[in-house]
Amino acid sequence: MHSTNLWHLLHLHRHKVKFITFLLMIMPLLASGQKAFEYNLPNSDARWLHYGFSIGLHSSSLQLKYSDKFITNQLDSLHSIMPANAFGFSLGFITDFRLADMFNVRVLPKVSFYEFPVDFNFTDGNVDRQLIEATYIEMPVLLKYKSQRHKNFRVYFLGGLAPGLEVSGKKRKEQSDNRLLTQDFNLNMELGFGIDMYFPLFKFSPEVRFSKGLLNILKEDKYGYSDGIESLKMNVFTIYLQFSD
């Protein structure tokens, strides 16, 4: 009878027994977790120069300002001019110079592939889509401010300027095409933030960056596309995947 009661009690409290057994099993794991944390790349931040590469995926568009001709209805058949978003990508290198514990200067040469659709909507319902395809060599020079490192992570902010030169060789094509044209040189202001993640052999840094065009890249054309536009400036939102030593 006594053994029967004991079995009955164990059955009633079986969940408690399982929980205690579980605790006993994981106690060695918890004890091992109290060991000193192992930092990856512990001397990386003391170095004054780092190299790496980046892959960027971006969404780009043109910020348009209408001309006086459009505002005063001198272009009476034109209803509106609407830039649209398009996607592209960039490939680049990283050269990172350490200035102080919290500050770095980054020089980030890259090749960027852009598309800028612009729709010319007419009062009769017709739409003339102009697609500007451009390949830029860009050279962002950015100041990077870093937070204190927390184990194998660090948050950072950065900003600076990014000159760019269009290199797709479009001059010959422009002579025969009826299309909207842009200048070859551009200058962007860039702001962004990211996370440095330290791994045993490299540092991975996902980053978000916004680029705002400072220059008017509109170029006059002989077909009248530029008549209704006073200025065109680039807006680019980019997600970077960066790897460095």
C-alpha positions as CSV (number, residue, x, y, z in Angstrom):
1,M,0.0,0.0,0.0
2,H,2.9,2.4,0.8
3,S,4.5,1.8,-2.5
4,T,1.2,2.5,-4.2
5,N,0.8,5.8,-2.5
6,L,4.4,6.8,-3.4
7,W,3.7,6.0,-7.1
8,H,0.5,8.0,-6.9
9,L,2.3,11.0,-5.4
10,L,5.0,10.8,-8.2
11,H,2.2,10.7,-10.8
12,L,0.5,13.7,-9.3
13,H,3.8,15.7,-9.3
14,R,5.2,14.4,-12.5
15,H,5.5,17.8,-14.1
16,K,7.5,19.1,-11.1
17,V,9.8,16.1,-11.3
18,K,10.4,16.7,-15.0
19,F,11.2,20.4,-14.4
20,I,13.7,19.5,-11.6
21,T,15.3,16.9,-13.8
22,F,15.5,19.5,-16.6
23,L,17.3,22.0,-14.3
24,L,19.7,19.3,-13.2
25,M,20.6,18.6,-16.8
26,I,21.2,22.2,-17.8
27,M,23.1,23.3,-14.7
28,P,26.4,22.2,-16.2
29,L,25.6,24.3,-19.3
30,L,24.7,27.3,-17.2
31,A,28.0,26.9,-15.3
32,S,30.0,26.7,-18.4
33,G,28.3,29.9,-19.6
34,Q,29.8,31.8,-16.7
35,K,33.3,31.6,-18.3
36,A,34.9,34.7,-19.6
37,F,33.4,36.0,-22.9
38,E,35.6,35.4,-25.9
39,Y,36.1,38.6,-28.1
40,N,36.5,38.1,-31.8
41,L,39.2,40.2,-33.5
42,P,40.2,41.7,-30.1
43,N,43.0,43.9,-31.6
44,S,41.1,45.0,-34.7
45,D,40.1,48.4,-33.5
46,A,43.6,49.3,-32.6
47,R,44.8,49.1,-36.2
48,W,45.0,52.3,-38.1
49,L,44.0,50.9,-41.6
50,H,41.4,48.4,-42.7
51,Y,40.4,47.1,-46.1
52,G,37.3,45.4,-47.4
53,F,34.5,45.3,-50.0
54,S,30.8,46.1,-50.2
55,I,27.7,45.1,-52.0
56,G,24.9,47.6,-52.2
57,L,21.2,47.3,-53.3
58,H,19.5,50.6,-53.8
59,S,16.3,52.3,-54.7
60,S,16.8,55.6,-56.7
61,S,14.7,58.4,-58.1
62,L,15.0,61.9,-59.3
63,Q,13.7,64.9,-57.4
64,L,12.2,67.2,-60.0
65,K,11.5,71.0,-59.9
66,Y,9.2,72.4,-62.6
67,S,10.4,75.3,-64.8
68,D,8.6,78.6,-65.3
69,K,7.5,77.4,-68.7
70,F,5.5,74.6,-67.1
71,I,4.1,76.7,-64.3
72,T,2.9,79.5,-66.7
73,N,1.2,76.9,-69.0
74,Q,3.5,77.6,-71.9
75,L,3.6,73.8,-72.4
76,D,-0.2,73.5,-72.7
77,S,-0.2,69.9,-74.0
78,L,1.9,68.6,-71.1
79,H,-0.1,67.6,-68.0
80,S,2.7,66.5,-65.6
81,I,6.2,65.1,-65.3
82,M,6.5,62.3,-62.8
83,P,9.8,60.6,-61.8
84,A,9.5,57.0,-60.6
85,N,11.6,54.8,-58.3
86,A,13.8,52.1,-59.8
87,F,16.2,49.5,-58.3
88,G,19.9,49.0,-58.9
89,F,23.1,47.8,-57.3
90,S,26.7,48.8,-56.6
91,L,30.0,47.1,-56.0
92,G,32.8,48.8,-54.1
93,F,35.9,48.7,-52.0
94,I,36.5,49.9,-48.4
95,T,39.5,51.8,-47.1
96,D,39.1,52.7,-43.5
97,F,41.5,55.0,-41.6
98,R,41.4,55.2,-37.8
99,L,41.5,58.8,-36.4
100,A,40.7,58.1,-32.8
101,D,38.9,55.6,-30.6
102,M,35.4,56.7,-31.8
103,F,36.2,58.2,-35.2
104,N,37.3,56.8,-38.6
105,V,37.5,58.3,-42.1
106,R,36.2,56.0,-44.8
107,V,37.0,56.2,-48.5
108,L,34.6,53.9,-50.4
109,P,35.2,53.8,-54.2
110,K,32.4,52.0,-56.0
111,V,30.7,51.4,-59.3
112,S,26.9,52.1,-59.2
113,F,24.3,51.1,-61.8
114,Y,21.2,53.3,-61.8
115,E,17.9,53.6,-63.7
116,F,15.8,56.8,-63.5
117,P,12.3,56.5,-65.1
118,V,10.5,59.8,-65.8
119,D,7.0,59.8,-67.1
120,F,5.8,62.7,-69.3
121,N,2.0,62.7,-69.0
122,F,0.1,64.6,-71.7
123,T,-3.4,66.1,-71.6
124,D,-4.6,63.6,-74.3
125,G,-3.8,60.7,-72.1
126,N,-0.5,59.7,-73.7
127,V,2.5,58.9,-71.6
128,D,6.1,59.2,-72.8
129,R,8.4,57.3,-70.4
130,Q,12.0,58.4,-70.5
131,L,14.4,55.9,-68.9
132,I,17.8,57.3,-67.9
133,E,20.3,54.5,-67.5
134,A,23.5,55.6,-65.9
135,T,26.7,53.9,-64.6
136,Y,28.6,56.0,-62.1
137,I,32.1,55.7,-60.5
138,E,31.5,57.2,-57.1
139,M,34.0,58.1,-54.3
140,P,32.2,58.6,-51.0
141,V,34.4,60.1,-48.3
142,L,32.6,59.7,-45.0
143,L,33.3,60.4,-41.3
144,K,32.3,57.4,-39.1
145,Y,31.4,57.8,-35.4
146,K,31.4,54.6,-33.5
147,S,29.8,53.6,-30.2
148,Q,31.6,51.7,-27.5
149,R,32.0,48.0,-28.5
150,H,29.6,45.7,-26.7
151,K,31.1,42.2,-26.8
152,N,31.1,41.5,-30.6
153,F,28.9,44.3,-31.7
154,R,29.2,48.1,-32.2
155,V,26.7,50.6,-33.6
156,Y,28.0,53.5,-35.8
157,F,26.8,56.6,-37.7
158,L,28.4,58.2,-40.7
159,G,28.1,61.1,-43.1
160,G,30.0,62.9,-45.8
161,L,30.1,63.7,-49.5
162,A,30.2,61.4,-52.5
163,P,31.3,62.8,-55.9
164,G,30.4,60.7,-58.9
165,L,31.2,60.6,-62.6
166,E,29.0,59.0,-65.3
167,V,31.1,56.5,-67.3
168,S,28.7,54.6,-69.5
169,G,29.9,56.3,-72.7
170,K,26.5,57.8,-73.7
171,K,27.8,60.7,-75.8
172,R,27.5,58.9,-79.1
173,K,24.1,57.6,-78.3
174,E,22.8,61.1,-77.3
175,Q,23.4,62.4,-80.8
176,S,20.8,60.1,-82.3
177,D,18.3,59.5,-79.4
178,N,15.2,61.5,-78.7
179,R,15.4,61.5,-74.9
180,L,15.8,63.3,-71.6
181,L,19.5,63.9,-70.8
182,T,21.6,64.3,-67.6
183,Q,25.0,65.7,-66.8
184,D,28.1,63.5,-66.3
185,F,29.2,64.8,-62.9
186,N,27.2,64.6,-59.7
187,L,27.7,65.3,-56.0
188,N,25.7,63.7,-53.2
189,M,25.5,64.2,-49.5
190,E,25.3,60.9,-47.6
191,L,24.1,60.0,-44.1
192,G,23.6,56.5,-42.6
193,F,24.1,54.1,-39.8
194,G,25.1,50.5,-39.4
195,I,26.3,47.7,-37.1
196,D,29.8,46.3,-36.9
197,M,29.6,42.5,-36.2
198,Y,32.9,40.9,-35.2
199,F,33.5,37.3,-36.4
200,P,36.6,35.3,-35.8
201,L,38.1,36.0,-39.2
202,F,36.3,39.1,-40.5
203,K,34.0,41.9,-39.6
204,F,30.5,42.1,-41.2
205,S,28.7,45.4,-41.3
206,P,25.1,45.8,-42.6
207,E,24.5,49.4,-43.2
208,V,21.7,51.7,-44.4
209,R,22.6,55.0,-46.2
210,F,20.6,57.8,-47.7
211,S,22.1,60.0,-50.5
212,K,20.8,63.4,-51.4
213,G,21.9,65.1,-54.6
214,L,23.4,68.5,-54.2
215,L,23.8,69.4,-57.9
216,N,21.3,69.9,-60.7
217,I,22.1,67.1,-63.2
218,L,19.6,68.2,-65.9
219,K,21.1,68.7,-69.3
220,E,19.3,70.6,-72.0
221,D,18.2,68.6,-75.1
222,K,17.1,69.7,-78.5
223,Y,13.8,67.7,-78.4
224,G,12.2,69.8,-75.6
225,Y,12.2,67.3,-72.7
226,S,14.1,69.7,-70.5
227,D,11.7,72.7,-71.2
228,G,9.3,71.8,-68.4
229,I,12.1,71.1,-65.9
230,E,14.2,73.5,-63.9
231,S,16.3,70.9,-62.0
232,L,16.8,67.2,-61.4
233,K,18.6,65.9,-58.3
234,M,19.2,62.3,-57.3
235,N,17.7,60.6,-54.2
236,V,19.1,57.2,-53.4
237,F,18.3,54.8,-50.5
238,T,20.9,52.0,-50.2
239,I,21.3,48.8,-48.1
240,Y,25.0,47.8,-47.9
241,L,26.5,44.4,-47.0
242,Q,30.1,45.1,-46.1
243,F,33.0,42.8,-45.2
244,S,36.4,44.0,-43.9
245,D,39.4,42.7,-42.0
